[in-house]
Amino acid sequence: MPPKKGRNLSADHRVTAVVQQLSGGYRTVGQMVYQVIKELILTGAFAPGERIRQESIASAIGVSRVPVRSALLQLETEGFVTFHPYQGARVRSLDNAQIDEIYRLRALLETYALRLSMPRMDGERITSLRALAEQLDAEPEGAEFLDLRVRFYRGLYDAERNPMLVQMIEQLRSTVGRYLLSFRFSHRPASKHAELIDRVADGDLPGAEAWIAAHLDGVREGIEAFGAASDNSGDESSPETA
């Protein structure tokens, strides 16, 4: 099994690397701290179940603990972090029942989003989506994968006309996002996004819905199997985000 990206580095080095990557463009210190911690969770640099040390983050970023704690409280309300007595904050872990429920909800919402967006699909959107699909199918990693995925599905589901629906889908996706990246490093997806766009371009709604359902089901099964294999191997570092 290949090493999990970013897990060989100390917590301080992981924080510093993300700060350098995301530097600039923030209106407040709190906004920057929130985005840094969220990025560390989403990319798997902070693994599910890992303790988040406020002092280390504050020191690495160069801020007090106040904005760090505020960011963690916000991330707790969003489902990324849990607070434990005498232990502080940890990255939230999900069990298989929770993962199953998330993917059932995603299948319902995403097939519904397709039904809303496909009748309005035009040639320009198809061309844009096909280009994004080709980039996704080239198997990028880390932040590049996350950015491409967001752009692809926002275009596919017509986020401009369906903003609340797409926001709900993205929130569910982010909840399991930190598991998917490590899974992708070891298990390359069999389904290709270009196949989905072929069906969309043909106006094949049942075929496109079937692709979405099968893709989500395959990812769910893979994440659960990957997690079980990691547990059985005694690997305490959990998987890192479809």
Backbone bond lengths (Angstrom), bond angles and torsions (degrees), N, CA, C in turn:
res aa  C-N    CA-C-N  psi(-1)  N-CA   C-N-CA  omega(-1)  CA-C   N-CA-C  phi
1 M - - - 1.473 - - 1.519 108.68 -
2 P 1.322 118.41 127.90 1.461 120.18 -178.94 1.503 111.74 -66.42
3 P 1.330 117.80 153.40 1.465 119.67 179.61 1.502 111.07 -63.55
4 K 1.306 116.37 149.07 1.458 121.80 179.21 1.510 108.85 -77.73
5 K 1.308 115.70 127.52 1.458 121.06 -173.97 1.519 110.72 -58.99
6 G 1.332 115.68 126.96 1.452 120.67 175.18 1.510 114.66 86.45
7 R 1.345 119.04 -8.44 1.450 120.10 -175.00 1.519 111.79 -81.78
8 N 1.363 119.72 -13.69 1.459 120.43 178.49 1.525 111.42 -78.77
9 L 1.313 118.10 -17.44 1.459 121.72 -176.58 1.517 111.13 -83.62
10 S 1.337 116.14 151.79 1.453 120.05 173.69 1.519 109.03 -67.20
11 A 1.348 115.42 162.83 1.467 119.49 -179.93 1.524 110.50 -58.63
12 D 1.344 117.06 -42.14 1.463 120.40 -179.28 1.522 111.46 -60.91
13 H 1.340 116.65 -43.05 1.458 119.87 -179.65 1.522 111.39 -68.04
14 R 1.330 117.26 -35.46 1.467 120.03 177.95 1.524 110.20 -64.67
15 V 1.334 116.18 -43.38 1.466 120.04 178.75 1.523 110.26 -63.39
16 T 1.327 116.75 -46.70 1.464 120.55 -178.25 1.519 111.45 -60.23
17 A 1.337 116.91 -41.00 1.466 120.64 -179.51 1.522 111.23 -61.88
18 V 1.335 116.53 -41.68 1.463 119.88 -179.69 1.518 110.88 -71.15
19 V 1.335 117.58 -38.76 1.469 120.78 177.45 1.527 109.88 -58.41
20 Q 1.333 117.04 -44.30 1.462 120.39 179.49 1.523 111.25 -64.52
21 Q 1.326 116.13 -38.64 1.464 120.85 -179.19 1.526 111.84 -67.48
22 L 1.346 116.08 -37.28 1.461 120.84 -173.96 1.521 113.31 -101.76
23 S 1.322 117.60 9.12 1.468 120.05 -172.88 1.526 111.43 -62.15
24 G 1.339 114.49 141.76 1.464 120.52 175.53 1.515 113.27 90.20
25 G 1.331 115.15 153.88 1.457 120.88 172.74 1.510 116.00 86.33
26 Y 1.323 118.71 8.13 1.465 121.14 -178.77 1.522 110.41 -104.32
27 R 1.325 115.36 137.02 1.465 119.92 -178.41 1.521 112.03 -78.13
28 T 1.335 117.49 -29.30 1.462 121.04 -178.50 1.519 110.34 -136.06
29 V 1.335 115.20 159.22 1.463 120.59 175.29 1.525 109.82 -63.06
30 G 1.333 116.50 -41.69 1.457 120.18 -179.67 1.512 112.62 -59.27
31 Q 1.323 116.84 -40.14 1.461 121.20 178.78 1.526 110.74 -63.32
32 M 1.340 116.29 -41.98 1.454 120.04 179.64 1.528 111.37 -64.76
33 V 1.332 116.53 -46.34 1.463 120.76 -178.46 1.525 110.45 -61.71
34 Y 1.323 116.52 -43.86 1.468 121.18 177.83 1.527 110.71 -57.96
35 Q 1.331 117.26 -46.82 1.461 120.67 -176.94 1.522 111.53 -67.49
36 V 1.332 116.91 -37.40 1.466 120.38 179.00 1.525 110.57 -63.03
37 I 1.327 117.13 -49.07 1.469 119.96 -178.52 1.524 110.48 -65.22
38 K 1.320 117.29 -41.70 1.469 120.25 179.33 1.525 110.90 -62.22
39 E 1.324 116.97 -41.13 1.464 121.03 178.45 1.523 110.78 -63.32
40 L 1.325 117.27 -40.48 1.463 121.12 178.32 1.525 111.21 -62.58
41 I 1.323 117.07 -35.57 1.463 121.16 178.83 1.522 110.74 -74.77
42 L 1.335 116.79 -47.77 1.462 120.91 -175.72 1.519 112.26 -63.82
43 T 1.325 117.38 -35.92 1.458 120.19 -179.12 1.520 112.70 -86.10
44 G 1.340 117.27 -2.85 1.456 120.35 178.15 1.510 114.39 83.40
45 A 1.346 118.11 2.97 1.464 119.59 176.31 1.522 109.93 -61.75
46 F 1.336 116.84 -35.21 1.460 122.49 166.30 1.526 106.65 -102.72
47 A 1.310 116.99 114.87 1.463 121.47 -172.59 1.523 111.73 -82.91
48 P 1.339 117.57 155.98 1.466 120.50 174.43 1.524 111.09 -53.20
49 G 1.325 116.22 130.94 1.454 121.71 -179.07 1.515 114.45 89.15
50 E 1.329 117.56 -12.20 1.467 120.39 -177.86 1.525 110.82 -73.22
51 R 1.323 115.60 139.03 1.458 120.57 176.71 1.523 110.11 -73.27
52 I 1.324 116.65 135.79 1.462 122.30 178.39 1.526 107.81 -101.55
53 R 1.308 116.50 111.06 1.464 121.43 -176.10 1.529 109.66 -88.46
54 Q 1.331 114.71 111.24 1.460 119.98 -174.79 1.525 111.98 -62.17
55 E 1.341 116.46 -38.20 1.463 119.53 -177.97 1.523 110.57 -63.49
56 S 1.342 116.50 -42.81 1.466 120.55 -178.25 1.520 111.25 -64.54
57 I 1.339 116.08 -42.71 1.460 119.60 179.73 1.523 110.41 -64.82
58 A 1.331 116.25 -45.91 1.467 120.20 -179.95 1.523 110.95 -59.36
59 S 1.331 116.18 -43.07 1.462 120.39 -179.36 1.524 111.56 -66.32
60 A 1.345 116.51 -43.29 1.466 120.44 -177.72 1.524 111.98 -66.52
61 I 1.342 116.82 -35.44 1.464 120.27 -179.57 1.525 111.19 -83.78
62 G 1.350 115.56 -28.97 1.460 119.67 -177.59 1.510 112.95 89.46
63 V 1.342 115.65 38.94 1.469 120.91 179.26 1.526 108.31 -131.73
64 S 1.334 116.04 173.24 1.459 120.16 174.43 1.528 109.36 -78.21
65 R 1.335 116.57 174.75 1.460 120.14 179.38 1.525 112.24 -76.31
66 V 1.327 118.05 -15.19 1.471 120.35 -176.24 1.527 112.24 -60.82
67 P 1.353 120.52 -53.04 1.463 118.88 179.06 1.526 113.16 -66.73
68 V 1.339 116.60 -26.69 1.464 119.66 177.28 1.522 110.16 -66.87
69 R 1.325 116.52 -46.95 1.468 119.42 179.19 1.528 110.75 -64.82
70 S 1.327 117.66 -40.16 1.467 120.35 178.33 1.524 110.90 -60.82
71 A 1.326 116.07 -41.74 1.464 120.13 178.91 1.526 110.91 -64.41
72 L 1.329 116.93 -40.97 1.463 120.58 179.85 1.525 111.35 -66.08
73 L 1.320 117.00 -37.78 1.468 120.07 177.06 1.528 110.82 -64.18
74 Q 1.326 116.52 -39.14 1.468 119.62 177.08 1.523 110.55 -66.01
75 L 1.325 116.54 -42.05 1.461 120.67 179.24 1.525 111.44 -66.71
76 E 1.336 116.76 -28.54 1.462 119.69 175.17 1.527 110.10 -65.14
77 T 1.324 117.89 -43.23 1.467 120.47 179.89 1.522 111.18 -65.67
78 E 1.336 117.47 -24.55 1.462 121.56 -179.59 1.524 112.11 -90.87
79 G 1.338 117.28 -1.66 1.456 120.43 175.50 1.512 115.84 88.77
80 F 1.331 118.28 11.83 1.460 120.53 -178.71 1.527 112.99 -93.11
81 V 1.323 116.86 -22.69 1.464 122.09 -171.27 1.521 109.12 -135.61
82 T 1.330 116.39 147.83 1.463 121.09 170.90 1.526 108.47 -126.85
83 F 1.327 115.85 145.97 1.464 121.38 176.55 1.522 109.30 -101.51
84 H 1.347 115.77 135.98 1.461 121.93 -179.24 1.528 109.11 -121.99
85 P 1.337 117.86 139.10 1.467 120.38 179.13 1.526 111.68 -56.09
86 Y 1.308 117.00 133.13 1.466 125.48 177.33 1.532 113.37 64.66
87 Q 1.315 118.12 4.19 1.464 120.71 -179.84 1.521 112.51 -120.80
88 G 1.309 117.55 -20.64 1.458 119.99 -177.01 1.517 111.94 83.20
89 A 1.320 115.52 -148.80 1.467 121.24 -174.07 1.524 111.30 -93.36
90 R 1.308 114.93 143.31 1.458 122.15 172.96 1.524 109.19 -132.36
91 V 1.326 116.09 152.03 1.460 120.08 173.99 1.524 108.10 -65.55
92 R 1.313 115.79 130.43 1.457 119.98 -175.85 1.526 110.98 -65.88
93 S 1.327 115.88 134.67 1.458 122.25 173.94 1.521 109.21 -101.28
94 L 1.319 115.90 151.06 1.459 121.46 177.96 1.521 109.26 -118.61
95 D 1.340 116.52 140.64 1.455 119.31 173.03 1.527 109.08 -92.42
96 N 1.343 116.23 174.14 1.460 120.09 -175.37 1.518 112.68 -62.39
97 A 1.330 117.77 -34.73 1.466 120.29 179.78 1.526 110.37 -64.01
98 Q 1.330 116.47 -40.29 1.466 119.92 178.75 1.529 111.28 -68.48
99 I 1.332 115.82 -40.77 1.466 119.63 177.80 1.525 110.50 -63.35
100 D 1.342 116.95 -42.41 1.471 120.68 177.14 1.521 110.92 -57.26
101 E 1.326 116.73 -46.70 1.464 120.44 -177.74 1.528 111.02 -63.82
102 I 1.323 116.47 -42.60 1.465 120.32 179.51 1.524 110.73 -59.72
103 Y 1.335 116.81 -44.13 1.464 119.05 -177.43 1.522 112.47 -74.10
104 R 1.328 118.45 -28.86 1.468 119.63 173.10 1.524 110.03 -65.23
105 L 1.326 116.43 -43.63 1.464 120.31 178.07 1.527 111.13 -64.37
106 R 1.316 116.44 -41.76 1.462 119.58 178.68 1.518 111.47 -60.95
107 A 1.332 117.01 -42.76 1.469 120.01 179.81 1.527 110.75 -60.71
108 L 1.334 116.77 -43.22 1.467 120.51 178.97 1.527 111.29 -62.67
109 L 1.332 116.21 -48.91 1.462 120.41 -175.94 1.528 112.34 -70.14
110 E 1.325 116.96 -38.93 1.460 119.06 -174.70 1.524 112.32 -76.27
111 T 1.326 118.14 -35.15 1.464 118.62 174.46 1.527 110.28 -69.10
112 Y 1.326 116.99 -34.88 1.468 120.29 175.47 1.527 110.37 -64.87
113 A 1.334 116.64 -42.36 1.465 120.57 178.04 1.527 111.15 -60.37
114 L 1.329 116.61 -38.43 1.467 120.10 176.87 1.523 111.17 -62.18
115 R 1.330 116.42 -43.48 1.466 120.24 -179.12 1.526 111.22 -62.11
116 L 1.332 116.58 -32.67 1.460 119.87 178.13 1.529 112.28 -76.60
117 S 1.320 117.11 -37.33 1.466 120.14 -170.39 1.526 113.93 -88.74
118 M 1.332 118.00 -32.23 1.467 118.90 -173.36 1.529 114.18 -62.74
119 P 1.331 120.59 -37.79 1.473 118.69 178.77 1.529 113.53 -61.11
120 R 1.336 117.24 -21.80 1.471 121.09 -179.57 1.531 112.26 -99.67
121 M 1.321 116.95 5.23 1.457 120.74 -176.58 1.528 110.37 -68.42
122 D 1.332 116.63 132.73 1.463 120.02 177.40 1.526 110.03 -124.65
123 G 1.326 115.50 176.25 1.453 120.45 -175.49 1.514 113.74 -61.89
124 E 1.319 116.77 -36.96 1.468 120.26 -179.58 1.524 111.14 -64.47
125 R 1.323 116.59 -43.88 1.472 119.60 178.36 1.519 111.12 -66.50
126 I 1.329 116.91 -39.53 1.466 120.13 178.33 1.527 110.30 -59.67
127 T 1.326 116.65 -45.12 1.467 120.71 179.86 1.526 111.02 -61.35
128 S 1.327 116.67 -44.76 1.462 121.16 179.32 1.527 111.16 -63.72
129 L 1.333 116.56 -44.77 1.462 120.66 -179.47 1.524 111.47 -66.07
130 R 1.326 117.03 -36.47 1.464 119.42 179.65 1.527 110.85 -65.02
131 A 1.334 116.25 -39.33 1.469 119.86 178.05 1.528 110.95 -64.60
132 L 1.328 116.90 -42.23 1.467 120.65 177.99 1.525 110.74 -66.46
133 A 1.341 116.91 -38.59 1.468 120.81 179.41 1.525 110.91 -62.03
134 E 1.330 116.53 -41.60 1.463 119.93 179.22 1.527 111.09 -63.00
135 Q 1.325 116.38 -38.78 1.470 119.42 178.18 1.528 111.10 -67.91
136 L 1.335 117.53 -40.41 1.465 120.48 177.43 1.520 110.98 -64.14
137 D 1.329 116.79 -40.75 1.461 120.74 -178.11 1.520 112.36 -71.37
138 A 1.339 117.24 -14.10 1.465 120.89 174.58 1.524 111.71 -78.14
139 E 1.338 116.65 -0.13 1.467 124.32 173.96 1.527 113.54 62.40
140 P 1.335 117.38 58.38 1.469 119.72 172.93 1.524 109.99 -68.25
141 E 1.317 116.77 167.82 1.461 120.38 -177.79 1.528 110.91 -122.67
142 G 1.335 113.91 163.11 1.455 121.54 170.78 1.510 114.71 57.05
143 A 1.339 114.84 -134.73 1.460 121.52 -174.31 1.523 111.86 -62.73
144 E 1.331 117.49 -33.46 1.473 120.20 179.17 1.524 110.63 -63.67
145 F 1.325 116.90 -43.71 1.467 120.89 177.03 1.525 110.74 -60.82
146 L 1.331 116.86 -46.18 1.465 120.58 -178.42 1.524 111.14 -60.88
147 D 1.328 117.08 -43.25 1.463 120.90 -179.09 1.526 111.28 -65.87
148 L 1.328 117.05 -45.23 1.467 120.59 179.73 1.516 111.25 -63.01
149 R 1.316 116.38 -41.25 1.463 120.31 -178.59 1.529 110.88 -62.78
150 V 1.327 116.53 -44.34 1.466 120.12 178.79 1.524 110.49 -61.01
151 R 1.327 117.27 -47.29 1.463 120.81 -178.96 1.522 111.57 -63.37
152 F 1.320 117.36 -39.90 1.470 121.41 -178.81 1.525 111.02 -63.46
153 Y 1.333 116.23 -51.91 1.466 118.42 -174.72 1.528 112.38 -75.06
154 R 1.311 118.21 -28.53 1.469 118.83 173.57 1.526 110.34 -64.69
155 G 1.324 116.31 -39.41 1.455 119.50 176.69 1.514 112.24 -69.46
156 L 1.324 116.31 -42.17 1.462 120.64 -178.75 1.520 111.61 -63.44
157 Y 1.332 116.53 -42.93 1.464 120.88 -175.32 1.527 112.83 -93.63
158 D 1.330 116.82 6.65 1.469 121.93 175.10 1.531 111.16 57.14
159 A 1.332 114.62 65.80 1.468 120.45 -176.08 1.523 112.60 -61.14
160 E 1.317 117.76 -27.11 1.469 119.42 179.98 1.524 111.32 -65.48
161 R 1.333 117.18 -38.47 1.463 120.52 -179.07 1.528 112.32 -90.96
162 N 1.322 117.06 -21.86 1.468 121.15 -176.62 1.526 110.68 -126.39
163 P 1.326 118.73 55.61 1.471 120.47 -171.69 1.518 114.21 -63.51
164 M 1.334 118.16 -40.93 1.464 119.66 -177.48 1.524 111.07 -70.75
165 L 1.324 116.51 -39.04 1.459 120.70 178.24 1.522 110.57 -62.96
166 V 1.321 116.87 -46.59 1.463 120.59 179.91 1.525 110.75 -66.08
167 Q 1.323 117.53 -35.64 1.468 120.38 177.06 1.526 110.90 -62.49
168 M 1.333 117.08 -41.43 1.466 120.53 177.99 1.524 110.93 -63.47
169 I 1.328 116.35 -42.29 1.464 120.42 178.69 1.526 110.42 -62.24
170 E 1.330 116.85 -44.07 1.463 120.38 -178.25 1.521 111.84 -67.02
171 Q 1.326 116.67 -34.17 1.471 118.83 177.85 1.526 110.62 -65.11
172 L 1.334 116.73 -43.49 1.464 120.16 177.39 1.523 110.58 -64.42
173 R 1.321 116.79 -40.47 1.460 120.38 -179.23 1.526 110.56 -64.60
174 S 1.320 116.74 -41.13 1.465 120.36 179.93 1.522 111.90 -64.08
175 T 1.334 116.35 -31.20 1.460 120.28 -178.67 1.518 111.68 -61.16
176 V 1.327 117.06 -35.47 1.466 120.36 178.91 1.525 112.05 -104.16
177 G 1.334 115.85 0.97 1.453 119.49 -173.57 1.512 114.17 -56.64
178 R 1.318 117.11 -38.50 1.458 120.53 -175.75 1.517 112.05 -68.47
179 Y 1.346 118.07 -20.63 1.456 121.06 177.30 1.526 111.49 -80.49
180 L 1.319 116.99 -30.62 1.453 120.29 -168.47 1.512 113.58 -73.55
181 L 1.341 118.36 -34.63 1.458 119.38 -175.23 1.521 111.90 -61.53
182 S 1.314 118.53 -46.93 1.464 120.22 179.76 1.517 110.78 -66.58
183 F 1.340 116.21 -38.30 1.464 119.68 176.70 1.525 109.99 -58.96
184 R 1.338 117.46 -41.04 1.457 121.18 -178.80 1.522 111.83 -66.72
185 F 1.350 117.87 -30.96 1.459 119.51 -179.50 1.530 111.23 -65.32
186 S 1.334 117.58 -28.44 1.453 121.08 -176.21 1.521 113.52 -106.23
187 H 1.339 117.94 -20.42 1.460 122.12 -175.74 1.520 108.49 -132.77
188 R 1.307 116.80 101.82 1.456 120.38 179.74 1.522 109.69 -74.74
189 P 1.327 118.31 134.43 1.454 121.12 -175.67 1.516 112.21 -65.28
190 A 1.352 115.59 139.47 1.461 120.39 178.49 1.521 111.08 -78.30
191 S 1.329 117.14 -34.65 1.460 120.98 -177.61 1.525 110.16 -80.78
192 K 1.316 116.08 142.27 1.456 122.41 -179.66 1.524 109.81 -111.13
193 H 1.322 115.58 135.54 1.462 119.88 -179.55 1.525 111.80 -64.35
194 A 1.341 117.01 -26.93 1.463 120.01 177.33 1.529 111.19 -62.03
195 E 1.334 117.10 -33.21 1.465 120.53 177.66 1.526 110.34 -64.00
196 L 1.319 116.32 -39.70 1.461 120.35 178.03 1.526 110.49 -62.26
197 I 1.330 116.78 -45.11 1.463 119.71 -178.50 1.526 111.01 -66.71
198 D 1.329 118.17 -33.05 1.469 120.33 174.46 1.526 110.24 -58.45
199 R 1.319 116.82 -43.11 1.465 120.68 -179.59 1.525 111.09 -69.19
200 V 1.318 115.74 -39.96 1.467 119.40 177.57 1.528 110.22 -62.96
201 A 1.332 116.71 -44.16 1.466 121.11 -179.41 1.522 111.68 -62.67
202 D 1.330 116.78 -32.28 1.468 121.58 178.64 1.524 112.49 -81.00
203 G 1.339 117.15 -3.66 1.459 120.30 -177.01 1.513 112.94 72.05
204 D 1.335 116.13 21.84 1.470 121.76 -177.02 1.530 109.28 -88.59
205 L 1.326 116.94 81.83 1.461 120.85 -177.96 1.524 112.36 -62.75
206 P 1.354 119.99 -47.97 1.473 118.66 178.20 1.530 112.36 -58.52
207 G 1.338 116.62 -39.29 1.463 119.61 179.06 1.515 112.28 -66.90
208 A 1.337 116.63 -39.61 1.466 120.49 178.78 1.524 110.77 -67.00
209 E 1.345 116.67 -41.99 1.467 120.32 177.53 1.524 110.74 -62.90
210 A 1.339 116.22 -39.69 1.467 120.01 179.54 1.524 110.55 -64.80
211 W 1.346 117.12 -38.19 1.466 120.31 178.19 1.521 110.18 -62.71
212 I 1.339 116.77 -47.39 1.467 120.87 -179.97 1.523 110.53 -58.80
213 A 1.337 116.59 -48.12 1.466 120.70 -177.58 1.525 111.01 -62.09
214 A 1.341 116.68 -44.86 1.465 120.31 -178.98 1.529 111.16 -67.82
215 H 1.325 116.96 -39.20 1.467 121.13 179.33 1.526 110.68 -62.69
216 L 1.328 116.56 -47.87 1.464 120.28 -179.68 1.518 111.09 -64.29
217 D 1.326 116.73 -40.02 1.462 120.25 -179.86 1.527 110.61 -65.01
218 G 1.328 116.38 -40.94 1.458 119.81 179.16 1.517 112.52 -65.64
219 V 1.329 116.63 -40.84 1.467 120.09 178.41 1.522 110.49 -65.50
220 R 1.339 116.14 -43.27 1.474 119.98 179.09 1.526 110.67 -58.56
221 E 1.326 116.64 -49.37 1.465 120.00 -179.71 1.524 110.92 -61.67
222 G 1.331 116.36 -39.01 1.456 119.68 -179.72 1.512 112.93 -66.12
223 I 1.332 116.53 -42.09 1.464 120.49 178.71 1.523 110.39 -62.79
224 E 1.330 116.66 -43.77 1.466 120.11 -179.38 1.521 111.06 -65.24
225 A 1.339 117.06 -42.11 1.461 120.38 179.26 1.522 110.97 -67.36
226 F 1.328 116.82 -39.17 1.459 121.06 179.10 1.519 110.80 -64.09
227 G 1.337 115.69 -42.71 1.459 120.05 178.57 1.510 112.05 -63.29
228 A 1.340 116.84 -41.10 1.461 120.79 179.24 1.519 110.61 -65.64
229 A 1.342 116.99 -40.38 1.461 120.41 179.52 1.518 110.94 -64.68
230 S 1.335 116.41 -40.08 1.466 120.20 178.60 1.517 110.97 -64.50
231 D 1.355 116.56 -41.73 1.460 120.61 179.29 1.519 110.66 -63.37
232 N 1.339 116.66 -43.41 1.457 120.82 -176.42 1.518 112.25 -70.24
233 S 1.335 116.47 -26.16 1.460 119.43 -179.36 1.515 112.25 -82.63
234 G 1.366 115.25 -7.21 1.457 119.08 -179.02 1.499 113.57 81.93
235 D 1.329 116.12 10.69 1.469 120.56 178.16 1.511 109.00 -77.37
236 E 1.325 117.60 115.78 1.455 120.90 -176.22 1.517 112.44 -84.71
237 S 1.312 117.59 -10.73 1.464 118.42 177.18 1.508 108.25 -87.39
238 S 1.308 116.65 124.54 1.448 121.64 -173.52 1.512 111.29 -85.61
239 P 1.355 117.53 163.30 1.454 120.51 179.17 1.512 113.43 -60.61
240 E 1.282 114.45 151.24 1.453 121.21 177.20 1.524 113.20 -83.24
241 T 3.563 157.10 -118.82 1.248 165.18 149.65 1.088 100.59 -112.40
242 A 5.247 89.79 161.98 1.354 126.76 154.34 1.434 95.91 -118.36
